[in-house]
Amino acid sequence: MNMEKKTHFAPLEIADPNLLAQQIKAIADNPVLKNILDAIPEAVLILNKQRQAVYINESARNIVDNADFQAIMGLRVGEILNCAHSGEMSRGCGTTEFCAYCGAVNAILSSQNGEAAVEEARITLKNGEAMDLKVKATPFHDQGEIYTVFSLSDISEEKRKKILERTFFHDILNTASGLSGYSELLLDASKAEVDEYKQIIHMLSQSIVDEINAQRLLINAENDELETLEDQANSLELLQQIVNFYTMNPVASQKTIVIAPDSESVEFRVDRVLLSRVLGNMLKNALEASDSGETVKVSCRKKDNRIEFDMNNPKIIPRDIGLQIFNRSFSTKGKGRGIGTYSMKMLSEKYLNGSVRFESNDLNGTTFTASYPINLSGSA
């Protein structure tokens, strides 16, 4: 854990312990305020100027892992919710680079400037789960102290359904439109054209089936209903299959996919369906990020008893996008399209005992790397 004594966004200072205790007591000794807050069905916290909780209502206690009132007092929102980034800096929630794009922190800071704010916040938890929240922060003054009334609603299910539906219908409609177009051309095609079109129609038909299977897989994964099935696999053969499939995909039109000559053929055990989905998303994203005439480079290699797959494209990911790229609801492709990079990371970490990371710079462009253990014994 990297515990630095500086901040990349919000102030890191915390309240003096004596002052914090006085603030907690002042709210606790106000029965009218407590009764009102506990009667509200939404989760509500009272935060001091240092963004620390001095009161948390009953609804909020029911949704956090640690429902011990005293243990929660003095913590910040990200720490209470177990945000994955809350322990990266010395003063936790609000102080990392990622926090600059967190709706929760930004709403709180707005309230401290005297303005009520409503935001959506995407939070990745330490256990790998993701939360989408609607938050509201409102200034509140009591006995000369300035506080923030912070409420939150979990809209994860609503956001998840919208993203899955929009992504599914967008992708499958594009493919189905292509299939329909080539089917019409087939009606008046010459024999030579028939031979060409039937290959494309076959590929588009496979793509539709693939999109339907991908949708079903992701829904099951997010509902914790996905069962993994390990089988023997070869890294280079698996990579070649993914490349062959996407070479015929419209997303690869006028682009080149190259498998690095130093790629290694490694035997390992894995759920081939899930890993194929992850690698397919990695390659598809690399192709979508590339322009006509550009090359996507892919490779696989053994490293420290793990198998690593790399997908490189020449484009650079801006820092602000990179900090949000694995969030479920975030996408550069338009509203409601954030799912590809999130699913890669979620499937890898939750079901394949793996990890997904990326590097992006002027020299090498962007490289996504997926890493998995080499398990030849078949044991879990």
C-alpha positions as CSV (number, residue, x, y, z in Angstrom):
1,M,0.0,0.0,0.0
2,N,1.4,3.4,-1.0
3,M,0.7,5.8,1.8
4,E,1.8,9.2,0.6
5,K,1.6,12.5,2.6
6,K,0.1,14.5,-0.2
7,T,-3.1,14.8,-2.2
8,H,-3.8,14.6,-5.9
9,F,-7.3,16.2,-5.6
10,A,-9.3,17.0,-2.4
11,P,-7.6,18.3,0.8
12,L,-6.1,15.4,2.9
13,E,-6.4,17.0,6.3
14,I,-8.6,15.3,8.9
15,A,-10.2,16.9,12.0
16,D,-8.5,17.0,15.3
17,P,-9.8,13.9,17.3
18,N,-11.2,16.1,20.0
19,L,-13.1,18.3,17.6
20,L,-14.3,15.2,15.7
21,A,-15.7,13.7,19.0
22,Q,-17.5,17.0,19.7
23,Q,-19.1,17.1,16.3
24,I,-20.2,13.5,16.6
25,K,-21.7,14.2,20.1
26,A,-23.4,17.4,18.8
27,I,-25.3,15.5,16.1
28,A,-26.0,12.5,18.5
29,D,-27.5,14.9,21.1
30,N,-30.0,16.3,18.6
31,P,-32.9,13.9,18.8
32,V,-35.1,15.8,16.3
33,L,-32.4,15.7,13.6
34,K,-31.6,12.0,14.3
35,N,-35.3,11.0,14.1
36,I,-35.7,12.9,10.8
37,L,-32.6,11.3,9.3
38,D,-33.4,7.8,10.5
39,A,-36.9,8.1,9.0
40,I,-35.5,8.8,5.5
41,P,-35.5,5.7,3.4
42,E,-32.4,6.8,1.5
43,A,-28.9,6.3,2.9
44,V,-27.8,9.7,4.5
45,L,-24.5,10.7,6.1
46,I,-23.6,14.0,7.8
47,L,-20.0,15.0,6.9
48,N,-17.8,17.6,8.5
49,K,-15.5,20.0,6.6
50,Q,-12.9,17.3,6.3
51,R,-15.4,15.0,4.6
52,Q,-15.5,12.7,7.6
53,A,-18.8,11.1,8.8
54,V,-20.2,12.4,12.0
55,Y,-23.5,10.7,11.7
56,I,-24.9,7.9,9.5
57,N,-28.6,7.1,9.4
58,E,-30.2,3.6,9.8
59,S,-30.7,3.2,6.0
60,A,-27.0,3.8,5.4
61,R,-25.9,1.4,8.1
62,N,-27.9,-1.3,6.4
63,I,-25.9,-1.0,3.1
64,V,-22.3,-0.9,4.4
65,D,-20.2,-3.9,5.3
66,N,-19.3,-2.5,8.8
67,A,-22.6,-1.4,10.4
68,D,-20.9,-0.6,13.7
69,F,-21.8,3.0,14.3
70,Q,-18.7,3.9,16.3
71,A,-16.3,2.2,13.8
72,I,-17.7,4.2,10.9
73,M,-17.5,7.6,12.6
74,G,-14.6,9.7,11.3
75,L,-14.3,7.7,8.0
76,R,-14.9,9.2,4.6
77,V,-17.5,8.0,2.1
78,G,-15.1,5.9,0.0
79,E,-13.7,4.3,3.2
80,I,-17.2,3.4,4.4
81,L,-18.2,1.9,1.1
82,N,-14.8,0.1,0.7
83,C,-13.8,1.9,-2.5
84,A,-10.8,0.3,-4.2
85,H,-8.9,3.6,-4.2
86,S,-9.7,4.6,-0.6
87,G,-6.5,3.1,0.8
88,E,-4.0,4.2,-1.8
89,M,-3.1,7.5,-0.1
90,S,-2.3,8.5,3.4
91,R,-5.7,10.2,4.0
92,G,-7.8,7.9,1.9
93,C,-11.0,8.9,0.1
94,G,-10.8,12.0,-2.1
95,T,-7.0,12.3,-2.4
96,T,-6.0,10.1,-5.4
97,E,-6.0,10.9,-9.1
98,F,-9.0,8.7,-9.6
99,C,-11.0,10.9,-7.1
100,A,-11.0,13.8,-9.5
101,Y,-13.6,11.9,-11.6
102,C,-15.7,10.7,-8.7
103,G,-19.1,12.2,-8.6
104,A,-19.3,11.6,-4.8
105,V,-16.2,13.7,-4.0
106,N,-17.1,16.4,-6.4
107,A,-20.6,16.7,-5.0
108,I,-19.2,17.0,-1.5
109,L,-16.7,19.7,-2.5
110,S,-19.5,21.7,-4.3
111,S,-21.6,21.6,-1.1
112,Q,-18.7,22.9,0.9
113,N,-18.7,25.9,-1.5
114,G,-22.3,26.5,-0.6
115,E,-24.0,24.8,-3.5
116,A,-26.2,21.7,-3.4
117,A,-25.1,19.2,-6.0
118,V,-26.5,16.0,-7.5
119,E,-24.0,13.6,-9.3
120,E,-23.6,10.1,-10.5
121,A,-20.7,8.2,-9.0
122,R,-19.1,5.0,-10.3
123,I,-17.2,3.2,-7.5
124,T,-15.2,0.0,-7.9
125,L,-15.0,-1.8,-4.6
126,K,-12.0,-3.6,-3.0
127,N,-13.7,-7.0,-3.7
128,G,-13.9,-6.2,-7.4
129,E,-17.6,-5.4,-7.5
130,A,-18.9,-2.2,-9.0
131,M,-21.4,0.3,-7.7
132,D,-23.3,3.1,-9.6
133,L,-24.7,5.7,-7.2
134,K,-26.8,8.7,-7.5
135,V,-25.6,11.1,-4.8
136,K,-26.7,14.5,-3.4
137,A,-24.7,16.8,-1.2
138,T,-26.3,19.8,0.5
139,P,-24.7,22.4,2.9
140,F,-25.9,22.2,6.5
141,H,-25.1,24.6,9.4
142,D,-25.4,23.6,13.0
143,Q,-24.1,25.4,16.1
144,G,-21.5,27.3,14.1
145,E,-20.2,24.3,12.3
146,I,-20.5,23.7,8.5
147,Y,-21.5,20.2,7.5
148,T,-22.7,18.4,4.4
149,V,-25.8,16.3,4.2
150,F,-24.8,13.5,1.9
151,S,-27.4,11.1,0.5
152,L,-26.9,8.2,-1.8
153,S,-29.0,5.8,-3.8
154,D,-27.7,2.6,-5.4
155,I,-28.7,2.7,-9.1
156,S,-26.3,-0.1,-10.1
157,E,-29.1,-2.4,-11.4
158,E,-30.7,0.4,-13.4
159,K,-27.4,1.4,-15.0
160,R,-26.4,-2.2,-15.6
161,K,-29.6,-3.0,-17.5
162,K,-29.4,0.2,-19.6
163,I,-25.7,-0.4,-20.5
164,L,-26.3,-4.1,-21.4
165,E,-29.4,-3.3,-23.4
166,R,-27.9,-0.4,-25.3
167,T,-24.6,-2.2,-26.0
168,F,-26.4,-5.4,-27.1
169,F,-28.9,-3.7,-29.4
170,H,-26.3,-1.4,-30.8
171,D,-23.8,-4.1,-31.7
172,I,-26.3,-6.7,-32.9
173,L,-28.2,-4.2,-35.0
174,N,-25.0,-3.1,-36.7
175,T,-24.2,-6.7,-37.5
176,A,-27.7,-7.6,-38.5
177,S,-27.9,-4.6,-40.9
178,G,-24.7,-5.8,-42.5
179,L,-26.1,-9.3,-42.9
180,S,-29.3,-7.9,-44.4
181,G,-27.3,-5.7,-46.9
182,Y,-25.2,-8.6,-48.1
183,S,-28.3,-10.8,-48.4
184,E,-29.9,-8.3,-50.7
185,L,-26.7,-8.2,-52.8
186,L,-26.8,-11.9,-53.0
187,L,-30.2,-11.9,-54.9
188,D,-28.6,-10.4,-58.0
189,A,-25.0,-11.5,-57.6
190,S,-22.9,-13.3,-60.2
191,K,-21.3,-16.7,-59.3
192,A,-18.1,-15.0,-58.4
193,E,-19.9,-12.5,-56.1
194,V,-21.9,-15.3,-54.5
195,D,-18.7,-17.1,-53.5
196,E,-17.5,-13.8,-51.9
197,Y,-20.7,-12.8,-50.3
198,K,-21.5,-16.2,-48.7
199,Q,-18.3,-16.1,-46.7
200,I,-19.2,-12.7,-45.4
201,I,-22.7,-13.7,-44.6
202,H,-21.4,-16.7,-42.7
203,M,-19.1,-14.5,-40.7
204,L,-21.8,-12.0,-39.9
205,S,-24.2,-14.8,-38.8
206,Q,-21.5,-16.1,-36.5
207,S,-21.0,-12.6,-35.1
208,I,-24.7,-12.4,-34.2
209,V,-24.6,-15.7,-32.4
210,D,-21.4,-14.5,-30.7
211,E,-23.0,-11.2,-29.5
212,I,-26.0,-13.1,-28.1
213,N,-23.7,-15.5,-26.2
214,A,-21.6,-12.6,-25.0
215,Q,-24.7,-10.9,-23.6
216,R,-25.8,-14.0,-21.8
217,L,-22.4,-14.6,-20.4
218,L,-22.0,-11.1,-19.0
219,I,-25.5,-11.1,-17.4
220,N,-24.7,-14.4,-15.7
221,A,-21.3,-13.2,-14.5
222,E,-22.8,-10.1,-12.9
223,N,-25.5,-12.1,-11.3
224,D,-23.0,-14.5,-9.8
225,E,-24.5,-17.3,-11.8
226,L,-21.5,-18.1,-14.0
227,E,-19.9,-21.5,-13.6
228,T,-16.3,-21.9,-14.9
229,L,-15.0,-25.0,-16.6
230,E,-11.3,-25.3,-16.9
231,D,-9.8,-27.1,-19.8
232,Q,-6.3,-27.5,-21.4
233,A,-5.4,-24.6,-23.7
234,N,-2.5,-23.4,-25.8
235,S,-1.7,-19.7,-25.6
236,L,-0.6,-19.3,-29.3
237,E,-3.5,-21.4,-30.7
238,L,-6.0,-19.5,-28.6
239,L,-4.5,-16.2,-29.8
240,Q,-4.6,-17.3,-33.4
241,Q,-8.2,-18.2,-33.1
242,I,-9.1,-14.8,-31.8
243,V,-7.1,-13.1,-34.6
244,N,-8.7,-15.3,-37.3
245,F,-12.2,-14.4,-36.0
246,Y,-11.6,-10.6,-35.9
247,T,-9.7,-10.5,-39.2
248,M,-13.1,-11.0,-40.9
249,N,-15.0,-8.6,-38.7
250,P,-15.9,-5.2,-40.1
251,V,-14.1,-3.5,-37.2
252,A,-10.8,-4.8,-38.8
253,S,-11.6,-3.3,-42.2
254,Q,-8.4,-1.7,-43.7
255,K,-6.5,-2.5,-40.6
256,T,-3.8,-5.1,-40.0
257,I,-3.5,-7.6,-37.1
258,V,0.0,-9.0,-36.5
259,I,1.0,-11.7,-34.1
260,A,4.4,-11.0,-32.7
261,P,7.0,-13.6,-34.0
262,D,8.4,-14.1,-30.6
263,S,5.0,-15.1,-29.1
264,E,5.3,-18.3,-27.1
265,S,3.3,-21.5,-27.3
266,V,2.4,-22.2,-23.6
267,E,0.2,-25.0,-22.3
268,F,-2.1,-24.0,-19.4
269,R,-5.5,-24.6,-18.0
270,V,-8.3,-22.1,-18.2
271,D,-11.9,-21.6,-19.0
272,R,-11.5,-21.2,-22.7
273,V,-14.9,-19.5,-23.3
274,L,-14.3,-16.8,-20.7
275,L,-10.7,-16.2,-21.8
276,S,-11.8,-16.0,-25.4
277,R,-14.3,-13.4,-24.4
278,V,-11.7,-11.3,-22.6
279,L,-9.1,-11.5,-25.4
280,G,-11.8,-10.9,-28.0
281,N,-12.8,-7.7,-26.2
282,M,-9.2,-6.6,-25.9
283,L,-8.6,-7.1,-29.7
284,K,-11.9,-5.5,-30.6
285,N,-11.1,-2.4,-28.5
286,A,-7.6,-2.1,-30.0
287,L,-9.1,-2.3,-33.5
288,E,-11.8,0.3,-32.7
289,A,-9.1,2.6,-31.4
290,S,-7.1,2.3,-34.6
291,D,-7.4,4.2,-37.9
292,S,-7.4,2.8,-41.4
293,G,-4.0,1.6,-42.4
294,E,-2.8,1.2,-38.8
295,T,-1.6,-2.1,-37.3
296,V,-2.6,-3.8,-34.1
297,K,0.1,-6.0,-32.6
298,V,-0.8,-9.0,-30.4
299,S,1.5,-11.4,-28.5
300,C,1.6,-14.0,-25.7
301,R,4.4,-15.1,-23.5
302,K,5.3,-16.9,-20.3
303,K,6.4,-14.6,-17.4
304,D,6.9,-15.7,-13.7
305,N,4.8,-18.8,-14.1
306,R,2.0,-16.9,-15.7
307,I,0.8,-16.5,-19.2
308,E,0.4,-12.9,-20.5
309,F,-1.5,-11.7,-23.6
310,D,-0.7,-8.2,-25.0
311,M,-2.8,-6.2,-27.4
312,N,-1.1,-3.0,-28.7
313,N,-2.5,-0.2,-30.9
314,P,-0.8,3.1,-31.9
315,K,-3.2,5.4,-30.2
316,I,-2.7,7.1,-26.8
317,I,-5.3,7.1,-24.0
318,P,-5.5,10.5,-22.3
319,R,-4.9,10.4,-18.6
320,D,-8.4,11.5,-17.7
321,I,-9.9,8.6,-19.7
322,G,-7.3,6.1,-18.4
323,L,-8.3,6.8,-14.8
324,Q,-11.9,5.8,-15.6
325,I,-11.5,3.2,-18.2
326,F,-12.3,0.1,-16.1
327,N,-15.5,1.7,-14.6
328,R,-18.6,-0.1,-15.7
329,S,-20.5,2.9,-16.9
330,F,-17.7,4.7,-18.5
331,S,-17.1,4.7,-22.3
332,T,-15.6,6.8,-25.0
333,K,-18.1,5.4,-27.5
334,G,-21.1,7.3,-26.3
335,K,-23.7,7.2,-23.6
336,G,-24.6,3.8,-22.3
337,R,-21.7,2.0,-24.1
338,G,-19.4,1.4,-21.1
339,I,-18.9,-2.3,-20.9
340,G,-15.9,-3.7,-22.9
341,T,-12.9,-2.8,-20.6
342,Y,-15.0,-3.3,-17.5
343,S,-16.0,-6.8,-18.6
344,M,-12.4,-7.7,-19.4
345,K,-11.3,-6.8,-15.9
346,M,-14.3,-8.2,-14.1
347,L,-14.2,-11.6,-15.8
348,S,-10.4,-11.9,-15.4
349,E,-10.3,-11.0,-11.7
350,K,-13.6,-12.6,-10.6
351,Y,-13.6,-15.8,-12.5
352,L,-10.1,-16.5,-14.0
353,N,-7.8,-15.5,-11.1
354,G,-6.2,-13.1,-13.5
355,S,-5.6,-9.4,-14.0
356,V,-5.9,-6.8,-16.7
357,R,-3.8,-3.6,-16.9
358,F,-2.7,-1.1,-19.6
359,E,0.1,1.2,-20.4
360,S,-0.2,4.2,-22.7
361,N,2.6,6.5,-23.9
362,D,3.9,8.5,-26.9
363,L,6.5,5.9,-27.7
364,N,4.6,2.7,-27.8
365,G,0.9,3.7,-28.0
366,T,-1.5,1.7,-25.8
367,T,-0.9,-1.9,-24.7
368,F,-3.5,-3.9,-22.7
369,T,-2.1,-6.9,-20.9
370,A,-4.1,-9.8,-19.5
371,S,-2.2,-12.1,-17.1
372,Y,-3.3,-15.6,-15.9
373,P,-1.7,-18.3,-13.7
374,I,-0.3,-21.4,-15.5
375,N,-2.2,-24.2,-13.8
376,L,-1.3,-27.5,-15.4
377,S,-2.6,-29.7,-12.5
378,G,-6.2,-28.8,-12.9
379,S,-6.6,-27.9,-9.3
380,A,-8.5,-24.7,-8.4
